[in-house]
Protein backbone atom coordinates (compact mmCIF):
# COMPACT_ATOMS: atom_id res chain seq x y z
CA UNK A 1 0.00 0.00 0.00
CA UNK A 2 1.53 3.30 -1.02
CA UNK A 3 1.88 6.17 1.37
CA UNK A 4 -0.64 8.97 1.10
CA UNK A 5 0.68 12.16 -0.45
CA UNK A 6 1.29 14.97 1.97
CA UNK A 7 -0.33 18.37 1.50
CA UNK A 8 3.01 19.84 0.59
CA UNK A 9 3.26 17.46 -2.37
CA UNK A 10 -0.17 18.32 -3.80
CA UNK A 11 -0.34 20.83 -6.65
CA UNK A 12 -1.95 24.12 -5.84
CA UNK A 13 -5.00 23.75 -8.10
CA UNK A 14 -6.51 27.09 -7.13
CA UNK A 15 -3.34 29.14 -6.86
CA UNK A 16 -3.92 32.60 -8.38
CA UNK A 17 -2.19 33.34 -11.68
CA UNK A 18 0.67 35.76 -11.35
CA UNK A 19 1.64 37.60 -14.50
CA UNK A 20 5.37 38.01 -15.08
CA UNK A 21 6.81 41.31 -13.98
CA UNK A 22 6.64 43.82 -16.84
CA UNK A 23 9.91 44.83 -18.47
CA UNK A 24 11.07 48.41 -18.86
CA UNK A 25 8.59 50.61 -20.70
CA UNK A 26 9.53 51.89 -24.13
CA UNK A 27 10.93 55.41 -24.03
CA UNK A 28 11.05 55.51 -27.86
CA UNK A 29 8.10 54.25 -29.93
CA UNK A 30 8.09 54.53 -33.72
CA UNK A 31 5.16 53.25 -35.74
CA UNK A 32 4.93 53.01 -39.51
CA UNK A 33 7.72 55.51 -40.04
CA UNK A 34 8.50 56.51 -43.60
CA UNK A 35 10.92 59.20 -44.71
CA UNK A 36 11.29 60.37 -48.29
CA UNK A 37 13.63 63.04 -49.60
CA UNK A 38 13.57 64.54 -53.07
CA UNK A 39 16.53 64.76 -55.42
CA UNK A 40 15.15 67.35 -57.75
CA UNK A 41 11.75 65.88 -58.62
CA UNK A 42 12.85 62.32 -57.97
CA UNK A 43 11.70 60.85 -54.61
CA UNK A 44 14.32 58.98 -52.58
CA UNK A 45 12.85 56.67 -49.93
CA UNK A 46 15.18 56.53 -46.91
CA UNK A 47 13.03 54.82 -44.28
CA UNK A 48 10.22 52.44 -45.19
CA UNK A 49 7.34 51.53 -42.83
CA UNK A 50 9.67 51.20 -39.84
CA UNK A 51 8.59 50.21 -36.32
CA UNK A 52 10.92 50.54 -33.32
CA UNK A 53 10.66 50.26 -29.53
CA UNK A 54 13.61 51.29 -27.35
CA UNK A 55 13.18 50.35 -23.66
CA UNK A 56 13.94 52.95 -21.03
CA UNK A 57 17.47 52.56 -19.67
CA UNK A 58 18.78 50.56 -22.61
CA UNK A 59 22.04 51.08 -24.52
CA UNK A 60 21.43 50.38 -28.19
CA UNK A 61 23.72 50.53 -31.21
CA UNK A 62 22.59 50.97 -34.81
CA UNK A 63 24.79 49.80 -37.66
CA UNK A 64 24.34 49.69 -41.42
CA UNK A 65 25.97 50.69 -44.69
CA UNK A 66 26.41 54.33 -45.65
CA UNK A 67 23.17 55.76 -46.98
CA UNK A 68 21.01 53.23 -45.16
CA UNK A 69 19.20 55.92 -43.15
CA UNK A 70 20.97 55.62 -39.78
CA UNK A 71 21.48 59.34 -39.19
CA UNK A 72 17.99 60.08 -40.49
CA UNK A 73 16.53 57.69 -37.91
CA UNK A 74 18.65 59.24 -35.18
CA UNK A 75 17.48 62.73 -36.14
CA UNK A 76 13.85 61.63 -36.04
CA UNK A 77 14.25 60.19 -32.53
CA UNK A 78 15.96 63.40 -31.40
CA UNK A 79 13.23 65.64 -32.83
CA UNK A 80 15.59 67.24 -35.34
CA UNK A 81 13.58 66.01 -38.33
CA UNK A 82 10.02 64.94 -39.08
CA UNK A 83 8.80 61.78 -40.77
CA UNK A 84 6.98 61.79 -44.08
CA UNK A 85 4.47 59.44 -42.46
CA UNK A 86 4.00 57.53 -39.22
CA UNK A 87 4.13 58.52 -35.54
CA UNK A 88 7.04 59.09 -33.17
CA UNK A 89 6.58 59.11 -29.40
CA UNK A 90 9.68 59.81 -27.31
CA UNK A 91 9.74 60.26 -23.53
CA UNK A 92 5.95 60.44 -23.51
CA UNK A 93 5.63 63.15 -26.17
CA UNK A 94 4.28 62.61 -29.66
CA UNK A 95 6.75 64.50 -31.85
CA UNK A 96 5.24 64.19 -35.31
CA UNK A 97 2.77 67.06 -34.90
CA UNK A 98 4.65 69.31 -32.47
CA UNK A 99 5.49 72.86 -33.54
CA UNK A 100 9.11 73.88 -34.11
CA UNK A 101 9.11 75.90 -30.89
CA UNK A 102 7.64 73.04 -28.88
CA UNK A 103 10.21 70.65 -30.33
CA UNK A 104 13.08 72.98 -29.41
CA UNK A 105 11.86 73.20 -25.81
CA UNK A 106 11.33 69.44 -25.69
CA UNK A 107 14.86 68.73 -26.98
CA UNK A 108 16.41 71.05 -24.39
CA UNK A 109 14.72 69.07 -21.62
CA UNK A 110 14.98 65.50 -22.90
CA UNK A 111 17.80 64.96 -25.39
CA UNK A 112 21.59 65.06 -25.10
CA UNK A 113 23.57 65.11 -28.35
CA UNK A 114 27.01 63.63 -29.04
CA UNK A 115 28.50 64.12 -32.51
CA UNK A 116 31.50 62.66 -34.32
CA UNK A 117 32.98 66.13 -34.88
CA UNK A 118 32.48 67.27 -31.23
CA UNK A 119 30.96 70.61 -32.39
CA UNK A 120 32.68 72.61 -29.65
CA UNK A 121 32.94 76.40 -29.92
CA UNK A 122 36.69 77.15 -30.30
CA UNK A 123 36.46 80.56 -28.59
CA UNK A 124 34.85 79.12 -25.46
CA UNK A 125 36.47 77.22 -22.61
CA UNK A 126 35.44 73.67 -21.73
CA UNK A 127 33.23 75.03 -18.95
CA UNK A 128 31.57 77.55 -21.26
CA UNK A 129 30.97 74.92 -23.95
CA UNK A 130 29.30 72.62 -21.44
CA UNK A 131 27.18 75.47 -20.12
CA UNK A 132 25.77 76.35 -23.57
CA UNK A 133 22.60 74.20 -23.45
CA UNK A 134 21.68 75.74 -20.09
CA UNK A 135 21.50 79.23 -21.61
CA UNK A 136 18.06 78.22 -22.91
CA UNK A 137 16.84 77.63 -19.36
CA UNK A 138 15.84 80.00 -16.55
CA UNK A 139 18.74 78.89 -14.32
CA UNK A 140 20.90 81.56 -12.74
CA UNK A 141 24.48 82.06 -13.87
CA UNK A 142 25.85 80.50 -10.70
CA UNK A 143 23.60 77.44 -11.04
CA UNK A 144 24.58 76.99 -14.69
CA UNK A 145 28.25 77.10 -13.75
CA UNK A 146 27.72 74.63 -10.91
CA UNK A 147 25.97 72.14 -13.20
CA UNK A 148 28.63 72.51 -15.88
CA UNK A 149 31.36 71.83 -13.32
CA UNK A 150 29.48 68.74 -12.12
CA UNK A 151 29.17 67.43 -15.69
CA UNK A 152 32.91 67.95 -16.30
CA UNK A 153 33.66 66.10 -13.08
CA UNK A 154 31.52 63.15 -14.21
CA UNK A 155 33.56 62.84 -17.43
CA UNK A 156 36.86 63.23 -15.54
CA UNK A 157 37.83 66.67 -16.83
CA UNK A 158 37.46 68.86 -13.77
CA UNK A 159 41.11 69.86 -14.24
CA UNK A 160 40.43 71.12 -17.80
CA UNK A 161 37.68 73.57 -16.90
CA UNK A 162 39.39 76.63 -18.34
CA UNK A 163 41.09 74.97 -21.31
CA UNK A 164 40.03 75.81 -24.85
CA UNK A 165 39.32 73.04 -27.39
CA UNK A 166 42.68 73.63 -29.13
CA UNK A 167 44.39 72.80 -25.83
CA UNK A 168 42.67 69.40 -25.56
CA UNK A 169 43.23 66.04 -27.21
CA UNK A 170 40.53 64.56 -29.43
CA UNK A 171 39.43 62.23 -26.67
CA UNK A 172 39.22 65.10 -24.20
CA UNK A 173 37.20 67.17 -26.67
CA UNK A 174 34.72 64.33 -27.02
CA UNK A 175 34.45 64.04 -23.26
CA UNK A 176 33.68 67.76 -23.09
CA UNK A 177 31.00 67.12 -25.72
CA UNK A 178 29.60 64.31 -23.56
CA UNK A 179 29.58 66.62 -20.53
CA UNK A 180 27.63 69.13 -22.62
CA UNK A 181 25.21 66.34 -23.60
CA UNK A 182 24.43 65.41 -19.99
CA UNK A 183 24.48 68.84 -18.35
CA UNK A 184 20.69 69.25 -18.71
CA UNK A 185 20.10 65.76 -17.25
CA UNK A 186 18.45 64.40 -20.43
CA UNK A 187 16.34 61.26 -20.56
CA UNK A 188 18.00 60.08 -23.78
CA UNK A 189 21.50 60.47 -25.21
CA UNK A 190 21.75 60.20 -29.00
CA UNK A 191 25.26 59.62 -30.31
CA UNK A 192 26.20 59.82 -33.99
CA UNK A 193 29.55 58.05 -34.57
CA UNK A 194 30.94 59.21 -31.18
CA UNK A 195 34.24 57.33 -31.68
CA UNK A 196 34.63 57.93 -35.41
CA UNK A 197 37.47 60.47 -35.16
CA UNK A 198 39.31 58.89 -32.22
CA UNK A 199 42.25 56.52 -31.85
CA UNK A 200 41.49 53.16 -30.22
CA UNK A 201 42.51 54.15 -26.69
CA UNK A 202 40.54 57.40 -26.76
CA UNK A 203 37.58 55.57 -28.29
CA UNK A 204 37.66 52.99 -25.50
CA UNK A 205 37.76 55.79 -22.91
CA UNK A 206 34.66 57.35 -24.46
CA UNK A 207 32.88 53.99 -24.60
CA UNK A 208 33.73 53.33 -20.95
CA UNK A 209 32.15 56.67 -20.15
CA UNK A 210 29.01 55.82 -22.10
CA UNK A 211 28.84 52.52 -20.20
CA UNK A 212 29.01 54.48 -16.95
CA UNK A 213 26.27 56.87 -18.01
CA UNK A 214 24.06 53.92 -18.88
CA UNK A 215 24.71 51.64 -15.91
CA UNK A 216 25.22 54.19 -13.13
CA UNK A 217 23.16 57.19 -14.23
CA UNK A 218 20.54 55.03 -16.01
CA UNK A 219 20.64 57.09 -19.20
CA UNK A 220 19.05 55.62 -22.31
CA UNK A 221 21.63 55.69 -25.11
CA UNK A 222 20.95 55.27 -28.83
CA UNK A 223 24.19 55.22 -30.81
CA UNK A 224 24.88 55.10 -34.54
CA UNK A 225 28.27 53.59 -35.31
CA UNK A 226 30.39 51.87 -37.95
CA UNK A 227 32.80 50.63 -35.27
CA UNK A 228 32.24 46.95 -34.30
CA UNK A 229 34.13 47.52 -31.04
CA UNK A 230 31.70 50.30 -30.15
CA UNK A 231 28.67 48.23 -31.14
CA UNK A 232 29.83 45.42 -28.82
CA UNK A 233 29.46 47.73 -25.83
CA UNK A 234 25.73 48.12 -26.42
CA UNK A 235 23.12 45.84 -24.88
CA UNK A 236 21.19 45.69 -28.16
CA UNK A 237 22.55 45.80 -31.71
CA UNK A 238 20.21 46.79 -34.52
CA UNK A 239 21.00 46.82 -38.22
CA UNK A 240 19.42 49.11 -40.78
CA UNK A 241 19.59 48.41 -44.51
CA UNK A 242 17.62 49.95 -47.34
CA UNK A 243 15.35 51.73 -44.91
CA UNK A 244 14.36 48.65 -42.91
CA UNK A 245 15.52 47.27 -39.58
CA UNK A 246 16.96 43.76 -39.67
C-alpha angles and dihedrals in degrees: 000000000000122000117258115254115254121236090251090061095052118098116248098246095179099038110139117251113252116202116221115263110270118250124234114304118248112263090185121045121176120179127187093340117184127173124187127180126190126233098197102309094334115102117226114199110213102168123027124200093318125181122191137170120189113189118227111264096020128133109217132179125203120204133176143128122294111281094024093119101258097135091041090056091047091051091050092052090048094050093244093119138024129231123244087227139354134052132281122197117182126174090349096308125110103224103184096082101030119121120248091253093049091049092051091052091045092051092050090056102038114024133067117193128212118182134191092238095048091227094219120164105246094210093055129077122240090262093050092048091052091047094055099092090052092061086079090060133075093245118131120249092253093050092048090052092047092052092046091052090050091051091050090050091053091055092045098250103111088123092057097056096122098035120113121228091257088060093056134078120243091258091050091049090054091050089053087051090051090050088052089050094055101036092095091049094242124197092223133032115204115196124190110198092324093178098037097107098037135096116243096264094048090045091053090050090053092047091050088054092050089050089054093049090051101043101033104028093032094229118166108233127196111184132185112205145158091198113101090199090057093046090054090063092062123090091222128033118200127184126209122197130166091351096306133101116238 
